[in-house]
Amino acid sequence: MILLTVNHVSKAFVTRSVLEDASLVLQTGQRMGVVGVNGSGKSTLFRMIAGELEPDAGSITLLKGARVGMLTQQADITSEYTVQEELERVFEPVRRMEARLREMEEQMAALHHDAEAFAQLSRDYSRLMDRFEDAGGYEWPSRIQGVLAGLGFADDKRSQKAALLSGGEKTRLCLARLLLTQPELLMLDEPTNHLDLASTQWLEDTLRKYRGSVMVISHDRYFMNSVCDCMAEVCMRRIDQYEGNYDQFAQKRQANLERRLKEYKMQQAEIARQQAIIARYRMYNTERSIRAAESREKQLDKIERVEKPVSEQKVRFSFGARRRSGDDVLMVKNLEKSFGSRTLFSGLNLHLRAGDRVAVIGQNGVGKSTLLNLICGLQKPDSGQILFGSNVDVGYYDQQQSSLHPEKDIMSEVWDDFPWMEPGDVRAVLALFLFTGEEVFKRISTLSGGERGRVALAKLMLKKDNLLLLDEPTNHLDMDSREVLEDALNDYEGTLLTVSHDRYFINRVANRVLEMTPQGAKDYLGNYDDYLEKKRQEEMGLLEEAAPGMTRTQMDKEKRKQRLKNENKKQLLQRLKDTEAAIPAAEEAIARLEAQMGDPEIYKDGQKAAQVAREHEQMQQKLDALYEEWEELTNAAESFES
């Protein structure tokens, strides 16, 4: 059954057209993801469906009696109620029914002498009881507690006045209230923005089970893969609708774009052919040829033109490193950091090797961003060591972009850090990040979060550091920009340490996951899905028991193989090249040592002979390890080709 129809809707603000002839259909029970670049009209579409805006043309039709609930990015809670009371208000009609039932029970007890009145009141009581049960009369207290726990409200927050909550907490409270209301159409605008991973996973599970229909605007592609069964893209003022989750949508959109481009080119070729024939007929300049030309012109005018498919502009950039670091890039040993009486973490250890891509995850407030600040030297640890390897250049992306100067314009912000560049070269770099023309003179203070993020990425790209520390790099970026960033990081030859809540990003970029908890930090090989599987195995007690009878050496070898599987092809081929170059050097060193051992003179000095023998043994072990690594790398490289 169709719940919602958006029929040829148009909407403009002053001279800017947002939607033109846009249509979509939502069936009851469907969960639709709505995507599009920032400013494409997604929130405007939601506001029209919710009745907050009227379309300039077209119509929006909802199933009769269907209720609409919408979560916006601006919370609207100003009441004096506590968090608990704010949610209890949702069930005020149920509570009134319960109070009325208690009254009726007392009345029935007093009517034992009047059978007819008792029978009538008993029938009314039965009908009200049915309504009470249908409305969740017995379960609403537990539903409130479940939503509060799922969205991360601690016990001490539940008695706090709602008006005193932070902006993010107010948004979560609005979401909790909306989920308890259970409208037939639930519309959510960026619902995961203020949720940690545990709360996001709870919301995914809740929405999959939701009995109504859902429309959700989100940049969280993992979330949409988990929740959505259909997608709508707002692009170039139109709406294109697709079946399937985000990954399926991305494939179909690309295929659709290629098909439309092919149709456009074929039609343009046919139009050009017909115009050439018409021109030739007119060149003959006979009555018959002119009639033939006019006939073909009429046929040509009747052709419904295929509109040229145009993609939205995308950022284009890549990361490079001006020099290679040593194999050991970063060593963090027994790190501890506290603020007042609150200890964020203690005994934290981390070892980054060249080419590692480590994603740091954990609940809000556990110290992830603080860890990056300590490594960058912006804060000092209470105890422990932070050691860098040889030739390490550190680049830092701050999610708050605090290193940008609000009073500068974009051009000056970049040029002042790279004064040797020509103005045209600076403009060319900014154009890659979609800053063109007079836009390069916009003040930093006037930019949106996404625009400031693009400026920070432009500066980071120009620095060419070989160790990148990224704090929530996908925040404020649209879908296409996130994918470009992921591609750039996958081609990057340096080392990466990133804090992120974006599970799709972690899946594409990371080969290790560091989970930080109040109890400590634990390292997992692989991407986010691998981390989830290992957590599942840990909970079932299966992780170390998967291969009984394996020695520690065998287990270490298996872990190395797993790590190789998660490296990108470019990294892996570079390591293979380095290993192949190291083998002849090791063989030459062994040959020199063996030549010394074959010289009788060396044995006149027993200490020196023993030293040469030890060096020979160590070098032989190194060569054996190099051959083993070469074999593993070769097999891993061949798996890319197969």
C-alpha positions in Angstrom: 0.0 0.0 0.0 1.3 3.5 -0.9 1.9 5.6 2.2 3.4 8.7 0.6 3.3 10.2 -2.9 5.5 13.2 -4.0 4.1 14.1 -7.4 6.0 16.5 -9.7 6.9 18.9 -6.9 8.9 22.1 -7.4 10.3 24.5 -4.8 12.4 27.7 -5.1 13.7 30.2 -2.6 13.8 33.7 -4.1 15.9 33.1 -7.3 17.3 29.7 -6.3 15.5 26.7 -7.5 15.9 23.7 -5.1 13.5 21.1 -6.6 11.9 20.9 -10.1 9.4 18.3 -11.2 10.5 15.9 -8.4 8.6 12.8 -7.6 8.9 9.7 -5.3 6.7 7.0 -3.9 7.0 5.3 -0.5 5.2 2.1 0.4 4.0 1.2 3.9 6.8 -0.5 5.8 9.6 0.7 3.5 12.7 2.3 5.0 14.1 4.9 2.5 17.5 6.5 2.6 17.7 10.0 1.1 21.1 11.2 -0.1 22.5 14.1 -2.1 25.2 16.7 -1.8 24.9 19.4 0.9 22.4 22.0 -0.2 20.7 19.8 -2.8 17.3 20.1 -1.1 17.0 17.0 1.1 15.9 18.9 4.3 13.5 21.0 2.2 11.9 17.9 0.9 11.4 16.6 4.5 9.9 19.9 5.6 7.4 19.8 2.7 6.3 16.3 3.5 5.9 17.3 7.2 3.7 20.2 6.2 6.1 22.9 7.4 6.6 24.2 3.8 4.2 24.3 0.8 5.5 23.3 -2.6 5.4 25.9 -5.4 4.0 23.3 -7.8 2.9 19.7 -7.6 1.4 17.8 -4.7 2.3 15.7 -1.7 -0.2 13.0 -0.6 -0.2 10.9 2.6 -2.4 7.9 3.4 -5.5 9.1 5.2 -4.9 9.1 9.0 -1.2 8.6 8.8 0.8 10.5 11.4 4.2 12.1 10.5 7.1 12.5 13.0 10.2 14.4 12.0 13.6 14.7 13.7 15.6 17.8 12.6 19.2 18.7 13.4 17.9 21.5 15.7 16.4 20.3 18.9 13.2 22.1 20.1 13.2 21.2 23.8 12.8 24.3 26.1 10.5 22.8 28.8 11.1 22.6 32.6 10.4 18.9 32.6 13.2 16.4 33.4 14.4 13.9 30.8 12.2 11.2 32.3 9.1 13.4 32.5 9.6 14.6 29.0 9.3 11.1 27.7 6.5 10.2 30.1 4.4 13.0 28.5 4.3 10.9 25.3 2.1 8.4 27.2 -0.2 11.0 28.8 -3.3 9.6 26.9 -2.4 6.1 28.1 -2.0 7.3 31.7 -5.3 9.1 31.5 -6.9 5.8 30.3 -5.2 4.0 33.2 -6.6 6.5 35.7 -10.1 6.2 34.1 -9.9 2.4 34.4 -9.1 2.7 38.1 -12.1 5.0 38.5 -14.4 2.5 36.7 -13.1 -0.3 38.9 -14.2 1.6 42.0 -17.5 2.4 40.4 -18.2 -1.2 39.5 -17.4 -2.2 43.1 -20.1 0.2 44.2 -22.7 -1.1 41.7 -22.9 -4.6 42.9 -26.6 -4.0 43.8 -27.5 -2.6 40.3 -27.0 -5.4 37.7 -28.0 -3.4 34.7 -25.7 -0.4 35.5 -22.9 -2.8 36.4 -23.3 -4.6 33.0 -23.2 -1.4 31.0 -20.1 -0.1 32.9 -18.5 -3.5 32.5 -18.9 -3.3 28.7 -17.4 0.2 28.7 -14.6 -1.0 30.9 -13.8 -3.9 28.5 -13.7 -1.6 25.5 -11.4 0.9 27.3 -9.2 -1.9 28.5 -8.7 -3.1 24.8 -7.7 0.4 23.8 -5.4 0.6 26.8 -3.6 -2.6 25.9 -3.4 -1.7 22.2 -1.7 1.6 23.2 0.9 -0.3 25.2 -0.6 0.5 28.6 1.4 -2.2 30.4 4.7 -1.8 28.7 5.2 2.0 28.3 7.5 2.3 31.4 9.8 -0.4 30.2 9.8 1.1 26.7 11.0 4.5 28.1 13.8 2.8 30.0 14.8 0.8 26.9 15.0 3.9 24.7 16.9 5.9 27.3 19.4 3.1 27.7 19.7 2.5 24.0 20.4 6.2 23.3 23.1 6.4 26.0 21.3 8.4 28.7 23.0 7.5 32.0 20.9 7.2 35.2 22.0 10.6 36.5 20.9 12.3 33.3 17.3 11.1 33.6 16.5 13.3 36.5 18.1 16.4 34.9 16.0 19.2 33.4 15.8 18.7 29.7 16.3 22.4 29.0 19.8 22.1 30.5 21.0 19.4 28.2 23.7 20.0 25.6 22.7 20.4 22.0 23.6 16.8 21.1 21.8 15.4 24.2 18.6 17.4 23.3 18.7 15.9 19.8 19.0 12.4 21.3 16.0 13.2 23.6 14.0 14.4 20.6 14.8 11.1 18.9 13.8 9.1 22.0 10.5 11.0 22.1 9.8 10.4 18.4 10.6 6.6 18.6 8.1 6.3 21.6 5.4 8.2 19.6 5.7 5.7 16.8 4.2 7.7 13.9 3.2 5.9 10.7 5.9 7.9 8.8 9.2 8.5 10.8 11.5 11.0 9.1 15.0 11.4 10.6 17.5 14.1 9.5 21.1 12.9 10.4 20.0 10.8 13.4 23.5 9.4 14.1 25.3 12.7 14.3 25.3 12.7 18.2 25.4 8.9 18.8 28.3 6.7 19.7 28.8 3.4 18.0 26.8 1.4 20.6 23.8 3.8 20.4 24.0 3.8 16.6 23.9 0.0 16.5 20.9 0.1 18.9 19.1 2.6 16.6 19.8 0.4 13.5 18.2 -2.6 15.2 15.2 -0.5 16.4 14.6 0.9 12.9 14.9 -2.5 11.2 12.0 -3.7 13.5 10.0 -0.5 13.3 6.4 -1.2 12.2 5.9 2.0 10.3 7.7 3.5 7.4 11.0 5.4 7.7 12.7 8.1 5.7 16.2 9.0 6.8 18.8 11.6 5.6 22.2 10.4 6.5 25.9 10.5 5.5 26.4 7.3 7.4 26.6 4.7 4.6 27.1 1.8 7.0 23.9 2.9 8.8 22.0 3.0 5.5 23.3 -0.4 4.4 22.0 -1.8 7.6 18.6 -0.1 7.7 17.4 1.0 4.3 15.7 -1.2 1.7 15.3 1.6 -0.9 17.1 4.9 -1.7 16.3 8.3 -3.2 18.9 10.6 -4.5 18.2 14.4 -4.7 20.4 15.5 -7.6 20.3 18.4 -10.0 16.8 19.4 -8.5 15.3 16.0 -9.4 14.8 12.8 -7.4 15.9 9.4 -8.6 14.6 6.4 -6.7 16.3 3.0 -6.4 15.6 -0.4 -4.8 18.1 -1.8 -2.3 20.5 -0.4 0.3 23.3 2.1 -0.2 25.9 -0.2 -1.8 23.2 -1.4 -4.3 22.2 2.2 -5.0 25.8 3.2 -5.7 26.2 0.4 -8.2 22.8 1.1 -9.9 23.4 4.9 -10.0 26.7 4.4 -11.8 25.1 2.0 -14.3 22.2 4.4 -14.7 24.5 7.3 -15.4 26.5 5.3 -18.0 23.2 4.1 -19.7 21.8 7.7 -19.8 25.1 9.0 -21.2 25.1 6.4 -23.9 21.5 7.1 -24.8 22.4 10.9 -24.9 25.4 10.3 -27.2 23.4 8.0 -29.5 20.6 10.5 -29.8 23.0 13.4 -30.4 24.7 11.3 -33.2 21.3 10.6 -34.8 20.3 14.3 -34.6 23.6 15.3 -36.2 23.0 12.7 -39.0 19.5 14.1 -39.6 20.7 17.7 -39.6 23.4 16.8 -42.2 20.8 15.2 -44.4 18.5 18.3 -44.0 21.4 20.6 -44.9 22.2 18.4 -48.0 18.5 18.6 -49.1 18.5 22.3 -48.7 21.7 22.6 -50.6 20.0 21.0 -53.7 17.4 23.9 -53.5 14.7 22.1 -55.5 11.1 22.1 -54.6 11.1 18.4 -53.9 14.3 18.5 -51.8 13.1 21.5 -49.7 9.8 19.6 -49.0 11.9 16.6 -47.9 14.1 18.9 -45.7 11.0 20.4 -44.0 9.5 17.0 -43.5 12.6 15.8 -41.7 12.8 19.0 -39.7 9.2 18.4 -38.4 10.1 14.8 -37.4 13.3 16.1 -35.7 11.3 18.7 -33.7 9.0 15.9 -32.4 11.9 13.9 -31.0 11.8 14.0 -27.2 15.3 15.1 -26.3 17.4 13.0 -23.9 18.8 15.4 -21.3 22.6 15.2 -20.9 23.3 13.5 -17.6 25.5 15.8 -15.4 27.1 14.7 -12.2 27.4 17.0 -9.3 30.9 18.5 -8.9 33.3 16.4 -6.8 36.4 17.2 -5.0 39.6 15.7 -6.5 42.8 15.2 -4.5 45.4 12.7 -3.4 47.9 12.4 -0.6 51.6 11.9 -1.2 54.7 11.7 1.1 57.8 13.7 0.4 60.0 11.0 1.9 59.8 7.5 3.3 59.8 6.9 7.0 61.6 4.0 8.7 59.8 0.8 9.4 59.0 1.7 13.0 56.9 4.9 12.8 55.4 5.4 16.2 55.8 3.8 19.6 53.4 4.7 22.4 54.4 3.1 25.7 52.4 3.0 29.0 50.7 6.3 28.2 48.5 7.8 31.0 46.3 11.0 30.9 44.0 12.4 33.5 41.9 15.6 33.8 41.5 16.3 37.5 40.3 13.2 39.3 39.1 11.6 36.1 41.5 9.2 34.4 41.0 8.9 30.6 43.4 6.0 30.1 46.5 4.5 31.6 49.0 1.9 30.5 48.1 2.5 26.8 50.5 1.0 24.3 50.5 1.4 20.5 53.0 0.5 17.8 52.6 1.8 14.3 54.7 0.3 11.5 55.2 1.9 8.0 52.0 1.4 6.0 49.7 0.7 8.9 46.2 2.1 8.8 44.8 2.1 12.3 41.3 3.3 13.2 40.7 4.3 16.8 37.1 3.6 18.0 35.3 3.8 21.4 32.5 5.5 23.2 32.4 9.3 23.5 34.6 10.7 26.2 37.0 7.7 26.4 40.0 9.8 25.2 40.3 9.2 21.4 40.9 12.8 20.4 43.1 13.3 23.4 45.3 10.5 22.3 45.9 12.3 18.9 46.5 15.6 20.7 49.2 13.9 22.9 50.9 12.3 19.9 50.9 15.7 18.1 52.4 17.4 21.2 49.3 19.7 21.7 48.9 18.2 25.2 51.4 16.5 27.6 50.9 13.0 29.0 50.9 12.5 32.8 53.3 9.6 32.3 54.5 7.2 29.5 56.5 7.7 26.3 55.7 8.8 22.7 58.5 7.9 20.4 58.8 8.5 16.6 60.9 6.5 14.2 63.3 7.9 11.7 62.3 10.4 9.0 58.7 10.7 10.4 56.7 13.8 9.3 53.4 14.2 11.2 50.3 15.8 9.6 47.2 16.4 11.8 43.6 16.9 10.7 41.6 18.4 13.6 37.8 17.8 13.4 37.3 21.3 14.9 39.7 22.9 12.3 41.1 25.0 15.2 44.3 25.6 13.2 42.4 27.7 10.6 42.4 31.5 11.1 38.8 32.9 11.1 39.9 36.4 10.0 41.8 35.1 6.9 40.3 34.4 3.5 40.7 30.9 1.9 43.4 32.0 -0.5 45.5 33.6 2.3 45.0 30.7 4.7 46.6 28.3 2.2 49.1 30.6 0.6 50.5 31.9 4.0 51.5 28.3 4.8 53.0 27.6 1.4 54.4 31.1 0.3 56.8 29.6 -2.3 53.8 28.6 -4.5 52.6 30.7 -7.4 49.1 32.3 -7.0 47.9 30.3 -10.0 49.1 27.1 -8.4 47.3 27.9 -5.1 44.1 28.6 -7.1 44.5 25.3 -8.9 44.8 23.4 -5.7 41.7 25.2 -4.2 39.8 24.3 -7.4 40.4 20.6 -6.7 38.4 21.3 -3.4 35.6 23.2 -5.3 36.8 26.7 -4.4 36.8 28.7 -7.7 36.6 32.3 -8.8 35.7 34.8 -6.1 35.0 32.0 -3.7 38.7 31.8 -2.8 38.3 35.2 -1.0 35.6 34.0 1.3 36.5 34.5 5.0 37.1 31.3 7.0 34.7 32.5 9.6 31.8 32.5 7.0 32.4 28.9 5.8 30.3 25.9 6.6 31.7 22.9 8.5 32.1 21.1 5.2 33.9 24.0 3.5 36.3 24.4 6.5 37.0 20.7 6.3 37.9 21.0 2.6 40.3 23.9 3.3 42.0 21.8 6.0 42.3 18.8 3.7 43.9 21.1 1.0 46.6 22.2 3.4 47.1 18.6 4.6 47.6 17.4 1.0 50.2 20.1 0.3 52.3 19.2 3.4 53.0 15.7 2.0 53.6 14.2 5.5 54.3 10.4 5.9 52.2 10.0 9.1 48.7 11.3 9.0 46.7 11.7 12.2 43.0 12.3 11.3 40.3 13.2 13.9 36.8 12.4 12.4 37.9 13.3 8.9 34.5 12.4 7.3 32.5 14.7 9.5 30.7 17.5 7.4 31.7 15.8 4.1 29.1 14.7 1.7 29.0 11.1 0.3 31.0 11.8 -2.8 33.7 13.7 -0.9 34.0 10.8 1.6 34.5 8.4 -1.2 37.2 10.6 -2.8 38.9 10.9 0.6 38.8 7.1 1.0 40.3 6.5 -2.4 43.0 9.1 -1.7 43.9 7.3 1.6 43.9 3.9 0.0 46.5 5.2 -2.5 48.6 6.9 0.2 52.0 5.3 0.8 52.4 6.6 4.3 51.0 5.6 7.7 47.6 6.5 9.0 46.1 6.8 12.5 42.5 8.0 12.5 39.7 8.5 15.0 36.4 7.8 13.4 32.7 6.8 14.0 32.2 6.2 10.3 32.1 2.4 10.0 31.9 2.4 6.2 35.1 4.6 6.2 36.9 2.3 8.6 35.9 -0.7 6.5 37.4 0.8 3.3 40.5 2.3 4.9 41.7 0.5 8.0 43.8 -2.7 8.4 43.8 -2.5 12.2 41.2 -1.3 14.7 42.2 0.0 18.2 39.2 -0.1 20.6 39.5 2.3 23.5 37.4 1.6 26.6 37.5 2.8 30.2 39.2 -0.5 31.0 42.0 0.0 28.5 42.8 -0.4 24.8 42.8 -3.5 22.6 44.2 -4.0 19.1 42.3 -6.0 16.4 43.7 -6.9 12.9 41.4 -6.1 10.0 38.7 -3.6 9.3 35.5 -2.8 11.2 33.6 -5.9 10.0 36.6 -8.1 11.1 36.6 -6.3 14.5 32.9 -7.1 14.9 33.5 -10.8 14.1 36.4 -11.0 16.5 34.3 -9.4 19.2 31.6 -11.9 18.5 34.1 -14.7 18.8 35.5 -13.3 22.1 32.0 -13.2 23.5 31.5 -16.8 22.6 35.0 -17.8 23.9 36.1 -18.9 20.4 38.9 -16.5 19.5 42.0 -18.5 20.5 40.3 -21.9 20.2 39.6 -21.6 16.5 42.8 -23.6 15.7 43.5 -26.1 18.5 47.0 -27.5 18.7 48.7 -24.5 17.0 52.0 -23.3 18.4 52.5 -19.6 19.2 54.8 -19.3 16.1 52.1 -20.8 13.9 49.5 -18.4 15.4 51.8 -15.4 14.8 52.3 -16.5 11.2 48.5 -16.7 10.7 48.2 -13.2 12.1 50.8 -11.9 9.7 48.8 -13.5 6.8 45.6 -11.9 8.1 47.4 -8.5 8.2 48.6 -8.9 4.6 45.1 -9.5 3.5 44.0 -6.1 4.7 46.8 -4.1 3.0 46.0 -2.4 -0.2 47.7 -3.5 -3.4 49.9 -0.5 -3.7 51.3 -0.9 -0.2 51.8 -4.6 -0.6 53.7 -4.3 -3.9 56.0 -1.7 -2.4 56.8 -4.0 0.5 57.4 -6.8 -1.9 59.8 -4.6 -3.9 61.6 -3.6 -0.7 61.9 -7.2 0.5 63.3 -8.4 -2.9 65.9 -5.6 -2.7 66.9 -6.6 0.9 67.5 -10.3 0.1 70.6 -9.8 -2.2 72.1 -7.4 0.4 71.6 -10.0 3.2 73.1 -12.7 1.0 76.2 -10.5 0.2 76.6 -9.9 4.0 76.5 -13.6 4.7 79.1 -14.3 2.0 81.4 -11.7 3.5 81.1 -13.2 6.9 81.6 -16.7 5.6 84.8 -15.5 3.9 86.0 -14.2 7.2 85.1 -17.5 8.9 87.2 -19.3 6.3 90.3 -17.3 7.0 92.5 -19.2 9.6 93.9 -15.8 10.8 90.6 -14.9 12.5 90.8 -17.8 14.9 94.0 -16.4 16.4 91.6 -13.9 18.1 88.9 -16.0 19.9 86.8 -13.1 20.8 86.6 -11.8 17.2 85.9 -15.2 15.8 83.0 -15.6 18.2 81.7 -12.2 17.2 81.8 -13.1 13.5 80.0 -16.4 14.2 77.3 -14.6 16.1 76.9 -12.0 13.2 76.7 -14.8 10.7 74.0 -16.6 12.7 72.0 -13.4 13.1 72.3 -12.5 9.4 71.2 -16.1 8.4 68.1 -15.7 10.6 67.4 -12.4 9.0 67.7 -13.9 5.5 65.4 -16.8 6.4 62.8 -14.2 7.7 63.2 -12.2 4.5 62.6 -15.3 2.3 59.5 -16.2 4.5 58.2 -12.6 4.2 58.9 -12.6 0.4 56.8 -15.8 0.0 53.9 -14.4 2.0 54.0 -11.1 0.1 54.1 -12.9 -3.2 51.1 -15.1 -2.4 49.2 -12.1 -1.1 50.0 -10.1 -4.3 48.9 -13.1 -6.5 45.6 -13.1 -4.6 45.0 -9.5 -5.9 45.4 -10.7 -9.4 43.1 -13.8 -9.1 
